[in-house]
């Protein structure tokens, strides 16, 4: 079968130009283009291998990318927040942080390595100087069970460094090591009090379900890819006490990034899958990463990414005021919601 004029055109272009051309396409156009012919499928495969390679993204932040990935595995950590949103969505937010979520056992390893990578602790130096003496903030909170609904974090350690890029521009990089009281993937699903892109900020207590994304050492997961990258809608699913000014602030910020924030009083689109799901199901966008990662067992054993959850609507009785949906542990909140509805009907 002879080549089309478009295929000949692409074959004559430099690889860098083809990359930029594909980069302007939305995700549905890319998929449609890849299925048009074997030649175009090959172009898409080359583009996909480059743009969704986590190493290309990590190189901006770290010198030793392989060791960082081995730390992710050993500590049972995940990278979430705006970094994961940018990774899947092919966005770039220059001033955004990298958020690393892990449990107690891996915190000291990760923090010490960041110092070796040239990062500086951005908090109270007198607190962090105790690293290595088992007196970090998360230890007493973990032992005394100090976490709660309103504060599910054991500690947050912020680091920063200024790195000069190849073009001579200085890039300020900020990394947050966030110590949580449960499996990091479950925290992202059920406890993440953040904003539309799951960027962790300390003064905003809102979770938006449609943009739950995270990267492990071996794979990347976008749990609501259709809503996030096709419809560009984010459904509020968890909200704590928050001032009107702050709610208006983060809403405008992320609406400015092209997202529609859907909160209380609104109904989700029919395309939002309801009911029981699990991370990695057919509705999840899952990317397996190439390259060698240390396969040794970490502090908490093999990673368990197959986490079950439910997407509940307002008629379940489990959706909080101001929210559109609830991302909940299976069965529990559905049952509680029924009980609340029955008690309210009496």
C-alpha positions in Angstrom: 0.0 0.0 0.0 1.5 3.3 -1.0 2.3 5.9 1.6 -0.1 8.8 2.0 1.1 12.4 1.4 0.9 13.0 5.2 3.1 10.0 5.9 5.7 11.2 3.4 5.5 14.6 5.0 6.2 13.3 8.4 9.0 11.0 7.2 10.8 14.0 5.8 10.6 16.0 9.0 13.3 16.0 11.6 12.5 14.0 14.8 12.4 17.2 16.8 9.7 18.7 14.6 7.6 15.5 14.6 7.8 15.6 18.4 6.5 19.2 18.6 3.8 18.3 16.1 2.5 15.4 18.1 2.8 17.4 21.3 0.2 19.9 20.0 -2.4 17.1 19.7 -4.9 16.2 22.4 -4.8 12.6 23.7 -7.9 11.4 21.7 -6.3 12.8 18.5 -3.1 11.0 19.3 -4.9 7.7 19.8 -6.9 8.1 16.6 -3.7 9.1 14.7 -1.9 6.0 16.0 -4.6 3.7 14.6 -4.6 5.2 11.1 -1.7 3.3 9.7 1.4 1.3 10.7 3.6 4.2 9.9 1.7 6.7 12.0 1.5 4.1 14.7 5.2 3.9 14.7 5.5 7.7 15.0 3.2 7.6 18.0 5.1 4.8 19.6 8.3 6.8 19.4 6.6 9.9 20.8 4.9 7.9 23.6 8.2 6.3 24.6 9.8 9.8 25.1 7.0 11.9 26.5 5.8 9.3 29.1 9.3 8.3 30.2 9.6 9.3 33.9 13.4 9.5 33.7 13.0 12.5 31.3 11.0 14.2 34.0 13.1 13.2 37.0 16.3 14.5 35.3 15.1 18.0 36.0 15.1 17.3 39.7 17.8 14.7 40.4 21.2 13.7 39.2 20.9 10.1 40.2 17.6 9.1 38.7 18.1 5.3 39.1 18.8 5.6 42.8 15.7 7.8 43.2 13.6 5.1 41.6 15.2 2.4 43.8 14.3 4.6 46.8 10.7 4.8 45.6 10.6 1.0 45.7 12.5 0.5 48.9 10.4 3.1 50.8 7.1 2.1 49.2 6.7 5.7 48.1 4.7 7.3 45.4 5.0 10.6 43.5 1.7 12.4 43.2 0.5 16.0 43.2 1.1 18.4 40.3 4.2 16.4 39.1 2.0 13.4 38.3 -0.7 15.6 36.6 2.0 17.2 34.4 3.5 13.8 33.6 0.2 12.3 32.3 -1.2 15.5 30.8 2.0 16.7 29.2 1.6 20.0 31.0 4.3 22.2 32.5 3.8 24.3 35.6 7.2 26.0 36.3 6.6 26.9 39.9 5.1 23.6 41.0 6.5 21.3 43.7 7.3 17.5 43.6 5.3 15.7 46.3 6.7 12.3 47.5 4.3 10.3 49.8 5.7 7.6 52.0 5.3 6.0 55.4 7.5 6.3 58.5 10.1 3.7 57.6 11.3 5.4 54.4 11.3 9.0 55.5 14.8 9.2 56.8 16.3 7.5 53.7 14.5 9.8 51.4 15.4 13.0 53.3 19.0 12.1 53.7 19.4 11.3 50.0 17.8 14.7 49.1 20.5 16.4 51.1 23.1 14.4 49.2 21.5 15.5 46.0 22.2 19.1 46.9 18.8 20.1 48.3 18.5 22.3 51.4 16.0 21.7 54.1 13.5 24.6 53.8 11.9 24.4 57.3 13.2 24.9 60.8 16.9 23.8 60.6 17.0 23.1 64.3 14.2 20.5 63.8 15.8 18.8 60.8 19.3 18.7 62.3 18.0 15.9 64.4 17.8 13.6 61.4 19.6 10.4 62.2 18.8 10.5 65.9 15.2 9.2 65.5 13.7 12.4 66.7 12.0 13.7 63.5 8.5 15.0 63.8 6.8 11.9 62.4 8.2 9.5 65.0 6.2 10.8 68.1 3.1 11.4 66.0 3.2 7.8 64.7 3.8 6.2 68.1 1.1 8.3 69.8 -1.4 7.9 66.9 -1.7 11.7 66.5 -3.2 11.6 62.9 -6.9 12.3 62.4 -9.4 13.2 59.7 -8.5 16.9 59.9 -4.7 16.1 60.0 -3.9 12.7 58.4 -0.2 13.6 58.0 2.6 12.6 60.3 5.0 15.2 59.0 5.9 17.3 55.9 9.6 18.0 55.2 10.2 20.6 52.5 13.5 20.9 50.5 14.6 23.3 47.8 17.6 23.9 45.6 18.5 26.2 42.7 19.8 24.4 39.6 21.2 26.0 36.5 19.8 24.5 33.3 21.6 23.9 30.1 20.3 27.2 28.7 21.7 29.1 31.7 18.4 29.8 33.3 18.3 29.1 37.1 15.5 26.7 38.1 14.2 26.7 41.7 13.2 23.2 42.6 11.1 22.3 45.6 10.4 18.8 46.9 8.1 17.9 49.8 8.5 14.6 51.6 5.1 13.9 53.1 4.9 11.2 55.8 1.5 9.6 56.0 -0.2 7.2 58.4 -1.3 4.6 55.9 -0.3 3.1 52.6 0.5 6.1 50.3 -1.8 4.9 47.5 -4.7 4.6 49.9 -3.8 8.0 51.2 -4.1 9.5 47.7 -7.4 7.8 47.2 -9.1 8.3 50.5 -7.3 11.0 52.6 -5.6 13.3 50.2 -6.6 16.9 51.3 -5.4 18.8 48.3 -6.6 20.7 45.3 -7.5 20.1 41.7 -4.2 18.7 40.5 -3.6 17.0 43.8 -0.8 19.6 44.5 -0.2 19.5 48.2 -0.7 22.8 50.0 -1.0 23.3 53.7 -3.9 25.7 53.8 -6.3 24.0 51.4 -8.3 21.0 52.6 -10.0 19.8 49.4 -9.7 16.7 47.3 -10.9 16.6 43.7 -11.5 13.1 42.5 -11.1 13.4 38.8 -7.4 14.1 38.9 -6.0 11.3 41.2 -2.7 10.4 39.6 0.5 8.9 41.0 3.8 7.3 40.0 5.4 4.3 41.7 8.9 3.0 40.9 7.6 0.8 38.1 4.3 2.3 36.9 2.1 5.4 36.6 -1.6 5.5 37.3 -4.3 8.0 36.4 -7.5 6.8 38.1 -9.9 9.2 36.4 -8.2 9.9 33.0 -11.3 10.6 31.0 -12.6 13.3 33.3 -9.1 14.7 33.8 -7.6 14.8 30.3 -10.6 14.6 28.0 -13.4 16.5 29.7 -11.1 18.5 32.0 -13.5 18.3 34.9 -12.6 17.8 38.5 -15.2 16.6 41.0 -14.8 17.7 44.6 -15.0 14.6 46.7 -13.5 15.6 50.1 -13.6 18.9 51.9 -12.8 20.0 55.4 -13.2 23.4 57.1 -12.1 26.1 54.7 -12.7 29.8 54.4 -14.6 31.2 51.4 -11.7 33.3 50.4 -9.4 30.3 50.1 -11.9 28.2 48.3 -12.4 31.0 45.8 -8.6 31.3 45.4 -7.8 27.7 44.5 -10.9 27.5 42.4 -9.9 30.5 40.2 -6.3 29.2 40.1 -7.2 25.9 38.6 -10.0 27.1 36.4 -7.3 29.3 35.0 -5.5 26.1 34.1 -8.4 24.9 32.1 -10.3 22.7 34.6 -14.0 22.9 35.5 -14.4 22.4 39.3 -17.6 20.6 40.1 -18.6 20.9 43.7 -21.8 20.6 45.8 -25.1 20.9 44.1 -23.8 19.7 40.7 -24.2 16.4 39.1 -21.3 14.4 37.5 -21.3 13.7 33.9 -22.7 10.3 32.8 -19.1 9.4 31.7 -18.0 9.2 35.3 -18.0 5.5 36.3 -20.0 4.9 39.4 -19.8 2.1 41.9 -16.9 -0.3 42.7 -13.6 0.0 41.0 -9.9 -0.7 41.7 -6.7 1.0 40.8 -5.5 -0.5 37.5 -8.9 -1.5 36.2 -10.0 -0.9 32.6 -11.0 2.7 33.4 -7.5 3.5 34.7 -4.7 4.9 32.5 -1.8 2.7 33.4 1.7 3.1 32.1 4.4 0.5 32.7 7.9 2.0 32.8 10.9 0.6 31.1 14.4 0.3 32.6 15.9 -1.6 35.4 14.8 -0.9 39.0 16.1 -2.6 42.1 13.6 -5.4 42.7 14.6 -6.0 46.3 11.7 -6.0 48.8 11.2 -2.7 50.6 10.3 -1.9 54.1 6.7 -2.7 53.7 7.0 -5.6 51.3 5.9 -5.8 47.6 3.7 -2.8 46.6 0.0 -3.3 46.4 -1.4 -1.1 43.7 -4.7 -3.0 43.3 -6.7 -0.9 45.8 -10.4 -1.2 45.7 -12.7 1.9 46.1 -16.2 3.1 45.4 -17.4 6.2 43.6 -20.5 7.3 45.4 -23.0 10.0 44.4 -25.1 12.3 46.6 -28.0 9.9 46.7 -25.8 7.5 48.7 -25.9 9.7 51.8 -22.1 9.5 52.1 -21.2 12.7 50.2 -20.3 15.6 52.4 -21.7 19.1 52.0 -19.9 21.0 49.3 -18.8 17.8 47.5 -20.1 16.3 44.2 -19.0 12.7 44.8 -17.1 10.6 47.3 -14.2 8.3 46.7 -14.7 5.8 49.5 -13.4 2.5 50.8 -15.7 -0.3 49.5 -18.9 -1.0 51.4 -18.1 1.1 54.5 -19.4 4.5 53.4 -22.2 3.1 51.4 -23.5 1.4 54.5 -23.0 4.4 56.7 -24.8 6.6 54.1 -27.8 4.3 54.2 -27.9 4.4 58.0 -27.7 8.2 57.9 -30.5 8.4 55.4 -32.7 6.1 57.5 -32.1 8.1 60.7 -32.9 11.3 58.8 -36.2 9.9 57.5 -37.5 9.1 61.0 
